[in-house]
Amino acid sequence: MPIQKDLKRIVRARMQKTGESYTAARRHLVDKPIPPAAKCAEIAGMSNDAVRAKTGYTWRQWVEQLDLAKADRLPHREIARHVGASYDVSGWWAQTVTVAYERIRGLRQVGQRCDGKFDANKSKTFPVPLDRLYRGFSVKRTRDRWLPGETLKIRTSTVNKSMRITWTDGTSVHVYFTDKGPSKSQVAIQHAGLDSRAEIAKRKDYWSGRFSALAELLKV
């Protein structure tokens, strides 16, 4: 779909109807200016070259097209559905484009989910085999040594792969384990359902400290 051509055609149609300049007509069609290309990429968290290589369009082009579709008035799910149905992109890229658009247009903060909640992510690689790292989480006696005072419930688990945990305060923690070699493994935490962006930094600091404690424990 020729994004720039379509936008120019619509702007020029308004110019003929109202007598406005190109800039004025475009401003009426797009409620607020789109940030510069570099700023769009910064907000999206991905370079323009990367998104263009996978979708055919830069971030500014995506914003222009979705503005024309009045996507800023739609809920997240409908924007993603529109992207997936109207463009030759996968479901993952439809979601990625939608999230980036919402961030660039100020509809969503970085780290914020479509339900308004926030997630904090933290990972660390440990110089131990995968099964030993997994036991650091799965064995309660061991877990209590580096997570003292926490009352948590493991809802689901897949050995050496993942866990879903209900945390002490009712938030949800998703844990993912990755084998990095004979004596190296990684754990990635997604602490989900936080109430504010400020909570992200607090939870990351918390998990950084707990990972340090776990690293000391695993040296034994």
WOGI-V688626 format. One record per helix or strand. SS is the DSSP state (~ for helix, > for strand). FROM is the first residue (numbers start at 0). TO is the last residue. If there is no record, write none. Layout:
ss: <SS SS>
from: <FROM FROM>
to: <TO TO>
This chain:
ss: <~ ~ ~ ~ ~ ~ ~ ~ > > ~ ~ > > > > ~>
from: <2 21 36 47 58 70 75 90 111 117 129 139 152 161 171 183 196>
to: <17 28 43 54 67 72 85 103 111 125 137 145 157 165 180 193 217>
